Structures are given as structure tokens and as C-alpha cells.
Amino acid sequence: MSHRADRKYRAVTAIQRRINPVLRRLPTQPVLETTGRTSGLPRRTPVGGRRVGDSFWLVSEFGERSQYVRNIKADPRVRVRIRGRWHEGTAHLLPDDDPVARLRGLPRLNSVGVWVMGSGLLTVRVDFHTADAPET
């Protein structure tokens, strides 16, 4: 990782440490819950993404360097809170997907932030278990 990308990562994560506790409390904010790879405890991260059918799509702004991505690699079983309701699923890291193109289909404000602040973007798809599939 370049020196500039490393500085950006440290600056953004310092900001996120302060605002994420507030965002996690907002009922309209999607939250990704992973299992800590070392602690085994639930880890909740506010994310920007969108549900499409029985999947939830998001783009990690720091790719495999993101803590939640590292947790997914250790255990892909996750939960996603959407509009106050939790959905269980399995997360998939998609390095072959075009994350910039993917951001165009996700919530605009978050997508701009991810694109501007991130480096090493990575698409993540959470496939919900069939009990959480939308009603037809």
C-alpha cells in the first residue's frame, strides 16, 4: 500500500471510530454484524448498501484491509440490519466485480464517500437465508 493510501486509511478510520457508534444507533442505517475473528464477539459496522432481492450489496472502502472483511474471511456468516430488522446470511467477497460500477447502483451519498475516501475497493454480497427472502 502506498504511503498516501496508508495516510488516507489512518485518517478515515480515525474519523469512523468516532462516528460509527452514533451511526449504529440510527434505525434507518444498515448495519453489518460479523463475528470477531479473534474475540468471537459480534462486531457491528454501519455500512452503505442496498438490498436487491434476497441479497445485500455493499462496497468495502478499504477492501481486504477493512476489519469487517477480515472477519468475513474468517467466518462468512453475518447478519445485516435493514430498516430495524435483522437478516441472517452468508457474505461473499467478490474481487472480480467492478466496485466502482457497483457503487453507481448503491445509495448515492455513501457511494460518493466510499469512492472519494477509499482505496482498494472490494464488492461484498450477502446472500440472505431463504427465511429472510422478500415476500412476493
N, CA and C atoms as an extended XYZ file, in Angstrom:
408
Properties=species:S:1:pos:R:3:atomname:S:1:resname:S:1:resid:I:1 pbc="F F F"
N         0.855       -1.172        0.000 N   MET     1
C         0.000        0.000        0.000 CA  MET     1
C         0.900        1.234        0.000 C   MET     1
N         0.567        2.206       -0.808 N   SER     2
C         1.368        3.418       -0.909 CA  SER     2
C         1.279        4.228        0.383 C   SER     2
N         2.264        5.113        0.549 N   HIS     3
C         2.283        5.984        1.730 CA  HIS     3
C         1.019        6.843        1.793 C   HIS     3
N         0.603        7.362        0.632 N   ARG     4
C        -0.608        8.198        0.571 CA  ARG     4
C        -1.850        7.392        0.958 C   ARG     4
N        -1.972        6.175        0.418 N   ALA     5
C        -3.120        5.319        0.736 CA  ALA     5
C        -3.125        4.955        2.218 C   ALA     5
N        -1.942        4.745        2.785 N   ASP     6
C        -1.856        4.408        4.203 CA  ASP     6
C        -2.291        5.589        5.069 C   ASP     6
N        -1.877        6.802        4.701 N   ARG     7
C        -2.305        8.002        5.434 CA  ARG     7
C        -3.814        8.173        5.339 C   ARG     7
N        -4.362        7.946        4.144 N   LYS     8
C        -5.813        8.067        3.949 CA  LYS     8
C        -6.545        7.053        4.828 C   LYS     8
N        -6.057        5.819        4.854 N   TYR     9
C        -6.664        4.762        5.656 CA  TYR     9
C        -6.678        5.162        7.133 C   TYR     9
N        -5.548        5.630        7.649 N   ARG    10
C        -5.467        6.008        9.065 CA  ARG    10
C        -6.389        7.185        9.379 C   ARG    10
N        -6.462        8.164        8.495 N   ALA    11
C        -7.325        9.323        8.724 CA  ALA    11
C        -8.801        8.924        8.726 C   ALA    11
N        -9.204        8.151        7.739 N   VAL    12
C       -10.609        7.743        7.632 CA  VAL    12
C       -11.012        6.853        8.800 C   VAL    12
N       -10.167        5.896        9.173 N   THR    13
C       -10.533        5.004       10.282 CA  THR    13
C       -10.597        5.776       11.604 C   THR    13
N        -9.778        6.807       11.772 N   ALA    14
C        -9.865        7.634       12.988 CA  ALA    14
C       -11.220        8.341       13.054 C   ALA    14
N       -11.679        8.853       11.923 N   ILE    15
C       -12.994        9.511       11.868 CA  ILE    15
C       -14.106        8.488       12.124 C   ILE    15
N       -13.986        7.322       11.487 N   GLN    16
C       -15.023        6.298       11.635 CA  GLN    16
C       -15.148        5.812       13.074 C   GLN    16
N       -14.036        5.749       13.801 N   ARG    17
C       -14.106        5.326       15.200 CA  ARG    17
C       -14.986        6.254       16.021 C   ARG    17
N       -15.078        7.507       15.607 N   ARG    18
C       -15.887        8.478       16.344 CA  ARG    18
C       -17.351        8.500       15.886 C   ARG    18
N       -17.582        8.333       14.577 N   ILE    19
C       -18.965        8.451       14.086 CA  ILE    19
C       -19.713        7.118       14.019 C   ILE    19
N       -19.003        5.998       13.898 N   ASN    20
C       -19.695        4.718       13.783 CA  ASN    20
C       -20.577        4.387       14.985 C   ASN    20
N       -20.159        4.682       16.229 N   PRO    21
C       -21.060        4.408       17.360 CA  PRO    21
C       -22.382        5.163       17.249 C   PRO    21
N       -22.348        6.356       16.700 N   VAL    22
C       -23.575        7.144       16.515 CA  VAL    22
C       -24.406        6.533       15.383 C   VAL    22
N       -23.766        6.232       14.257 N   LEU    23
C       -24.488        5.672       13.107 CA  LEU    23
C       -25.145        4.335       13.434 C   LEU    23
N       -24.470        3.501       14.232 N   ARG    24
C       -25.031        2.188       14.594 CA  ARG    24
C       -26.378        2.320       15.284 C   ARG    24
N       -26.601        3.445       15.969 N   ARG    25
C       -27.849        3.652       16.722 CA  ARG    25
C       -29.003        4.140       15.856 C   ARG    25
N       -28.713        4.640       14.670 N   LEU    26
C       -29.780        5.151       13.804 CA  LEU    26
C       -30.582        3.993       13.221 C   LEU    26
N       -31.889        3.963       13.413 N   PRO    27
C       -32.683        2.819       12.949 CA  PRO    27
C       -32.701        2.659       11.431 C   PRO    27
N       -32.473        3.733       10.696 N   THR    28
C       -32.502        3.641        9.231 CA  THR    28
C       -31.146        3.271        8.632 C   THR    28
N       -30.095        3.242        9.444 N   GLN    29
C       -28.752        2.939        8.958 CA  GLN    29
C       -28.545        1.433        8.853 C   GLN    29
N       -28.212        0.914        7.650 N   PRO    30
C       -27.875       -0.509        7.566 CA  PRO    30
C       -26.617       -0.803        8.393 C   PRO    30
N       -26.636       -1.932        9.083 N   VAL    31
C       -25.516       -2.340        9.923 CA  VAL    31
C       -25.153       -3.780        9.574 C   VAL    31
N       -23.863       -4.027        9.387 N   LEU    32
C       -23.353       -5.373        9.123 CA  LEU    32
C       -22.774       -5.916       10.417 C   LEU    32
N       -23.238       -7.088       10.820 N   GLU    33
C       -22.703       -7.726       12.022 CA  GLU    33
C       -21.886       -8.943       11.616 C   GLU    33
N       -20.613       -8.917       11.977 N   THR    34
C       -19.723      -10.050       11.745 CA  THR    34
C       -19.332      -10.619       13.099 C   THR    34
N       -18.613      -11.733       13.081 N   THR    35
C       -18.065      -12.308       14.300 CA  THR    35
C       -16.582      -11.992       14.329 C   THR    35
N       -16.117      -11.404       15.422 N   GLY    36
C       -14.703      -11.052       15.547 CA  GLY    36
C       -13.824      -12.278       15.367 C   GLY    36
N       -12.853      -12.186       14.494 N   ARG    37
C       -12.014      -13.339       14.159 CA  ARG    37
C       -11.138      -13.770       15.325 C   ARG    37
N       -10.829      -12.875       16.249 N   THR    38
C       -10.013      -13.219       17.409 CA  THR    38
C       -10.869      -13.362       18.655 C   THR    38
N       -11.758      -12.405       18.861 N   SER    39
C       -12.560      -12.384       20.091 CA  SER    39
C       -13.750      -13.327       20.052 C   SER    39
N       -14.291      -13.556       18.839 N   GLY    40
C       -15.514      -14.339       18.723 CA  GLY    40
C       -16.764      -13.543       19.085 C   GLY    40
N       -16.605      -12.248       19.370 N   LEU    41
C       -17.731      -11.397       19.753 CA  LEU    41
C       -18.361      -10.755       18.520 C   LEU    41
N       -19.649      -10.399       18.608 N   PRO    42
C       -20.288       -9.706       17.490 CA  PRO    42
C       -19.659       -8.331       17.287 C   PRO    42
N       -19.421       -7.984       16.027 N   ARG    43
C       -18.862       -6.684       15.646 CA  ARG    43
C       -19.823       -6.034       14.671 C   ARG    43
N       -20.316       -4.862       15.019 N   ARG    44
C       -21.328       -4.175       14.201 CA  ARG    44
C       -20.728       -2.951       13.531 C   ARG    44
N       -20.890       -2.907       12.212 N   THR    45
C       -20.328       -1.833       11.396 CA  THR    45
C       -21.426       -1.201       10.553 C   THR    45
N       -21.630        0.114       10.670 N   PRO    46
C       -22.573        0.783        9.771 CA  PRO    46
C       -22.029        0.709        8.342 C   PRO    46
N       -22.884        0.379        7.402 N   VAL    47
C       -22.467        0.258        6.003 CA  VAL    47
C       -23.488        0.953        5.115 C   VAL    47
N       -23.043        1.264        3.923 N   GLY    48
C       -23.962        1.763        2.915 CA  GLY    48
C       -24.136        0.675        1.888 C   GLY    48
N       -25.324        0.323        1.606 N   GLY    49
C       -25.565       -0.737        0.643 CA  GLY    49
C       -27.026       -0.775        0.287 C   GLY    49
N       -27.378       -1.783       -0.450 N   ARG    50
C       -28.772       -1.890       -0.896 CA  ARG    50
C       -29.152       -3.361       -0.991 C   ARG    50
N       -30.383       -3.625       -0.569 N   ARG    51
C       -30.947       -4.961       -0.747 CA  ARG    51
C       -31.480       -5.064       -2.164 C   ARG    51
N       -31.114       -6.153       -2.832 N   VAL    52
C       -31.607       -6.457       -4.172 CA  VAL    52
C       -32.079       -7.909       -4.116 C   VAL    52
N       -33.389       -8.095       -4.110 N   GLY    53
C       -33.931       -9.455       -3.994 CA  GLY    53
C       -33.554      -10.065       -2.661 C   GLY    53
N       -32.901      -11.218       -2.704 N   ASP    54
C       -32.519      -11.897       -1.467 CA  ASP    54
C       -31.034      -11.712       -1.151 C   ASP    54
N       -30.460      -10.609       -1.629 N   SER    55
C       -29.059      -10.285       -1.353 CA  SER    55
C       -28.921       -8.827       -0.925 C   SER    55
N       -27.843       -8.550       -0.215 N   PHE    56
C       -27.491       -7.180        0.165 CA  PHE    56
C       -26.105       -6.910       -0.403 C   PHE    56
N       -25.979       -5.820       -1.133 N   TRP    57
C       -24.728       -5.458       -1.802 CA  TRP    57
C       -24.102       -4.240       -1.131 C   TRP    57
N       -22.789       -4.271       -0.963 N   LEU    58
C       -22.053       -3.131       -0.447 CA  LEU    58
C       -20.650       -3.147       -1.018 C   LEU    58
N       -19.951       -2.033       -0.881 N   VAL    59
C       -18.564       -1.950       -1.322 CA  VAL    59
C       -17.729       -1.520       -0.120 C   VAL    59
N       -16.711       -2.312        0.187 N   SER    60
C       -15.782       -2.000        1.271 CA  SER    60
C       -14.779       -0.971        0.765 C   SER    60
N       -14.657        0.158        1.481 N   GLU    61
C       -13.796        1.228        1.001 CA  GLU    61
C       -12.308        0.914        1.112 C   GLU    61
N       -11.928       -0.033        1.944 N   PHE    62
C       -10.513       -0.405        2.054 CA  PHE    62
C       -10.278       -1.877        1.759 C   PHE    62
N       -11.230       -2.491        1.060 N   GLY    63
C       -11.045       -3.862        0.608 CA  GLY    63
C       -10.690       -4.814        1.727 C   GLY    63
N        -9.697       -5.644        1.468 N   GLU    64
C        -9.330       -6.676        2.433 CA  GLU    64
C        -8.645       -6.124        3.670 C   GLU    64
N        -8.364       -4.844        3.684 N   ARG    65
C        -7.786       -4.224        4.875 CA  ARG    65
C        -8.869       -3.882        5.902 C   ARG    65
N       -10.124       -3.792        5.483 N   SER    66
C       -11.226       -3.486        6.404 CA  SER    66
C       -11.379       -4.599        7.427 C   SER    66
N       -11.611       -4.200        8.664 N   GLN    67
C       -11.742       -5.194        9.735 CA  GLN    67
C       -12.916       -6.140        9.483 C   GLN    67
N       -14.040       -5.609        9.008 N   TYR    68
C       -15.189       -6.492        8.779 CA  TYR    68
C       -14.927       -7.460        7.636 C   TYR    68
N       -14.127       -7.072        6.654 N   VAL    69
C       -13.774       -8.004        5.574 CA  VAL    69
C       -12.868       -9.096        6.124 C   VAL    69
N       -11.948       -8.734        6.972 N   ARG    70
C       -11.073       -9.746        7.592 CA  ARG    70
C       -11.900      -10.715        8.441 C   ARG    70
N       -12.930      -10.189        9.124 N   ASN    71
C       -13.817      -11.061        9.896 CA  ASN    71
C       -14.609      -11.982        8.984 C   ASN    71
N       -15.083      -11.474        7.844 N   ILE    72
C       -15.829      -12.293        6.882 CA  ILE    72
C       -14.955      -13.419        6.348 C   ILE    72
N       -13.697      -13.127        6.088 N   LYS    73
C       -12.788      -14.168        5.600 CA  LYS    73
C       -12.650      -15.300        6.613 C   LYS    73
N       -12.698      -14.967        7.900 N   ALA    74
C       -12.589      -15.973        8.950 CA  ALA    74
C       -13.903      -16.718        9.171 C   ALA    74
N       -15.032      -16.008        8.991 N   ASP    75
C       -16.356      -16.613        9.193 CA  ASP    75
C       -17.366      -15.808        8.373 C   ASP    75
N       -17.835      -16.357        7.255 N   PRO    76
C       -18.728      -15.606        6.377 CA  PRO    76
C       -20.176      -15.495        6.859 C   PRO    76
N       -20.524      -16.120        7.968 N   ARG    77
C       -21.878      -15.993        8.495 CA  ARG    77
C       -22.036      -14.614        9.116 C   ARG    77
N       -23.019      -13.865        8.636 N   VAL    78
C       -23.218      -12.486        9.088 CA  VAL    78
C       -24.700      -12.221        9.303 C   VAL    78
N       -24.970      -11.038        9.850 N   ARG    79
C       -26.326      -10.514        9.910 CA  ARG    79
C       -26.274       -9.090        9.379 C   ARG    79
N       -27.379       -8.652        8.765 N   VAL    80
C       -27.483       -7.286        8.277 CA  VAL    80
C       -28.791       -6.707        8.824 C   VAL    80
N       -28.690       -5.520        9.419 N   ARG    81
C       -29.882       -4.825        9.890 CA  ARG    81
C       -30.313       -3.853        8.802 C   ARG    81
N       -31.535       -4.043        8.328 N   ILE    82
C       -32.119       -3.176        7.308 CA  ILE    82
C       -33.456       -2.684        7.845 C   ILE    82
N       -33.597       -1.358        7.927 N   ARG    83
C       -34.828       -0.737        8.451 CA  ARG    83
C       -35.248       -1.335        9.792 C   ARG    83
N       -34.292       -1.571       10.657 N   GLY    84
C       -34.577       -2.053       12.003 CA  GLY    84
C       -34.762       -3.547       12.145 C   GLY    84
N       -34.685       -4.305       11.053 N   ARG    85
C       -34.899       -5.756       11.107 CA  ARG    85
C       -33.609       -6.481       10.735 C   ARG    85
N       -33.269       -7.496       11.506 N   TRP    86
C       -32.052       -8.269       11.268 CA  TRP    86
C       -32.313       -9.422       10.300 C   TRP    86
N       -31.370       -9.646        9.401 N   HIS    87
C       -31.447      -10.716        8.407 CA  HIS    87
C       -30.145      -11.507        8.451 C   HIS    87
N       -30.257      -12.825        8.584 N   GLU    88
C       -29.063      -13.677        8.604 CA  GLU    88
C       -28.673      -14.041        7.184 C   GLU    88
N       -27.383      -14.169        6.963 N   GLY    89
C       -26.924      -14.519        5.626 CA  GLY    89
C       -25.470      -14.952        5.608 C   GLY    89
N       -25.001      -15.180        4.405 N   THR    90
C       -23.612      -15.568        4.161 CA  THR    90
C       -22.982      -14.518        3.257 C   THR    90
N       -21.845      -13.980        3.688 N   ALA    91
C       -21.167      -12.934        2.926 CA  ALA    91
C       -20.179      -13.546        1.942 C   ALA    91
N       -20.088      -12.933        0.770 N   HIS    92
C       -19.168      -13.356       -0.275 CA  HIS    92
C       -18.348      -12.148       -0.716 C   HIS    92
N       -17.036      -12.306       -0.724 N   LEU    93
C       -16.148      -11.264       -1.230 CA  LEU    93
C       -16.008      -11.474       -2.729 C   LEU    93
N       -16.183      -10.409       -3.509 N   LEU    94
C       -16.217      -10.518       -4.967 CA  LEU    94
C       -15.118       -9.655       -5.609 C   LEU    94
N       -13.863      -10.130       -5.565 N   PRO    95
C       -12.765       -9.333       -6.117 CA  PRO    95
C       -12.854       -9.128       -7.625 C   PRO    95
N       -13.597       -9.959       -8.346 N   ASP    96
C       -13.719       -9.825       -9.800 CA  ASP    96
C       -14.834       -8.858      -10.215 C   ASP    96
N       -15.655       -8.422       -9.260 N   ASP    97
C       -16.716       -7.463       -9.556 CA  ASP    97
C       -16.100       -6.070       -9.647 C   ASP    97
N       -16.664       -5.211      -10.480 N   ASP    98
C       -16.185       -3.834      -10.613 CA  ASP    98
C       -16.824       -2.986       -9.511 C   ASP    98
N       -16.069       -2.644       -8.444 N   PRO    99
C       -16.679       -1.921       -7.323 CA  PRO    99
C       -17.140       -0.514       -7.686 C   PRO    99
N       -16.455        0.146       -8.609 N   VAL   100
C       -16.859        1.497       -8.999 CA  VAL   100
C       -18.209        1.439       -9.723 C   VAL   100
N       -18.367        0.473      -10.625 N   ALA   101
C       -19.656        0.291      -11.302 CA  ALA   101
C       -20.729       -0.103      -10.289 C   ALA   101
N       -20.379       -0.931       -9.330 N   ARG   102
C       -21.339       -1.367       -8.304 CA  ARG   102
C       -21.820       -0.172       -7.486 C   ARG   102
N       -20.919        0.750       -7.165 N   LEU   103
C       -21.293        1.927       -6.370 CA  LEU   103
C       -22.378        2.749       -7.050 C   LEU   103
N       -22.425        2.734       -8.377 N   ARG   104
C       -23.439        3.505       -9.103 CA  ARG   104
C       -24.856        3.032       -8.788 C   ARG   104
N       -25.009        1.773       -8.364 N   GLY   105
C       -26.326        1.240       -8.051 CA  GLY   105
C       -26.652        1.242       -6.573 C   GLY   105
N       -25.759        1.800       -5.759 N   LEU   106
C       -25.963        1.835       -4.309 CA  LEU   106
C       -26.312        3.255       -3.878 C   LEU   106
N       -26.734        3.445       -2.623 N   PRO   107
C       -27.109        4.780       -2.166 CA  PRO   107
C       -26.020        5.823       -2.475 C   PRO   107
N       -26.448        6.899       -3.117 N   ARG   108
C       -25.523        7.886       -3.696 CA  ARG   108
C       -24.571        8.526       -2.689 C   ARG   108
N       -25.081        9.027       -1.584 N   LEU   109
C       -24.229        9.745       -0.634 CA  LEU   109
C       -23.108        8.840       -0.114 C   LEU   109
N       -23.457        7.642        0.313 N   ASN   110
C       -22.454        6.707        0.796 CA  ASN   110
C       -21.486        6.339       -0.316 C   ASN   110
N       -21.995        6.104       -1.513 N   SER   111
C       -21.135        5.700       -2.628 CA  SER   111
C       -20.084        6.743       -2.944 C   SER   111
N       -20.469        8.018       -2.913 N   VAL   112
C       -19.502        9.090       -3.159 CA  VAL   112
C       -18.425        9.071       -2.081 C   VAL   112
N       -18.828        8.903       -0.834 N   GLY   113
C       -17.857        8.834        0.262 CA  GLY   113
C       -16.897        7.677        0.111 C   GLY   113
N       -17.419        6.505       -0.233 N   VAL   114
C       -16.566        5.326       -0.419 CA  VAL   114
C       -15.594        5.566       -1.563 C   VAL   114
N       -16.083        6.110       -2.660 N   TRP   115
C       -15.249        6.333       -3.839 CA  TRP   115
C       -14.148        7.355       -3.552 C   TRP   115
N       -14.504        8.453       -2.860 N   VAL   116
C       -13.535        9.510       -2.585 CA  VAL   116
C       -12.546        9.101       -1.493 C   VAL   116
N       -13.043        8.493       -0.426 N   MET   117
C       -12.204        8.211        0.738 CA  MET   117
C       -11.466        6.880        0.666 C   MET   117
N       -11.968        5.964       -0.154 N   GLY   118
C       -11.420        4.622       -0.136 CA  GLY   118
C       -10.234        4.398       -1.055 C   GLY   118
N        -9.633        3.249       -0.855 N   SER   119
C        -8.591        2.751       -1.758 CA  SER   119
C        -8.617        1.232       -1.644 C   SER   119
N        -8.497        0.558       -2.766 N   GLY   120
C        -8.580       -0.901       -2.747 CA  GLY   120
C       -10.005       -1.384       -2.563 C   GLY   120
N       -10.966       -0.745       -3.231 N   LEU   121
C       -12.385       -1.079       -3.081 CA  LEU   121
C       -12.645       -2.553       -3.366 C   LEU   121
N       -13.618       -3.117       -2.656 N   LEU   122
C       -13.978       -4.526       -2.808 CA  LEU   122
C       -15.484       -4.681       -2.657 C   LEU   122
N       -16.113       -5.348       -3.621 N   THR   123
C       -17.550       -5.619       -3.545 CA  THR   123
C       -17.808       -6.785       -2.604 C   THR   123
N       -18.855       -6.638       -1.792 N   VAL   124
C       -19.294       -7.695       -0.874 CA  VAL   124
C       -20.776       -7.924       -1.127 C   VAL   124
N       -21.166       -9.194       -1.246 N   ARG   125
C       -22.577       -9.556       -1.395 CA  ARG   125
C       -22.943      -10.481       -0.243 C   ARG   125
N       -24.043      -10.167        0.415 N   VAL   126
C       -24.570      -11.028        1.472 CA  VAL   126
C       -25.811      -11.696        0.917 C   VAL   126
N       -25.794      -13.015        0.848 N   ASP   127
C       -26.965      -13.783        0.422 CA  ASP   127
C       -27.743      -14.165        1.671 C   ASP   127
N       -28.995      -13.687        1.741 N   PHE   128
C       -29.815      -13.977        2.908 CA  PHE   128
C       -30.323      -15.401        2.854 C   PHE   128
N       -30.513      -15.970        4.027 N   HIS   129
C       -31.100      -17.306        4.108 CA  HIS   129
C       -32.541      -17.228        3.633 C   HIS   129
N       -33.078      -18.308        3.107 N   THR   130
C       -34.386      -18.288        2.467 CA  THR   130
C       -35.498      -17.763        3.361 C   THR   130
N       -35.400      -17.928        4.657 N   ALA   131
C       -36.438      -17.414        5.566 CA  ALA   131
C       -36.485      -15.886        5.518 C   ALA   131
N       -35.382      -15.264        5.099 N   ASP   132
C       -35.319      -13.799        5.037 CA  ASP   132
C       -35.574      -13.264        3.650 C   ASP   132
N       -35.895      -14.139        2.697 N   ALA   133
C       -36.152      -13.672        1.343 CA  ALA   133
C       -37.415      -12.799        1.340 C   ALA   133
N       -37.469      -11.799        0.472 N   PRO   134
C       -38.643      -10.930        0.460 CA  PRO   134
C       -39.891      -11.687        0.020 C   PRO   134
N       -41.032      -11.211        0.533 N   GLU   135
C       -42.299      -11.823        0.142 CA  GLU   135
C       -42.654      -11.397       -1.270 C   GLU   135
N       -43.299      -12.297       -2.007 N   THR   136
C       -43.686      -11.966       -3.395 CA  THR   136
C       -45.173      -11.743       -3.481 C   THR   136
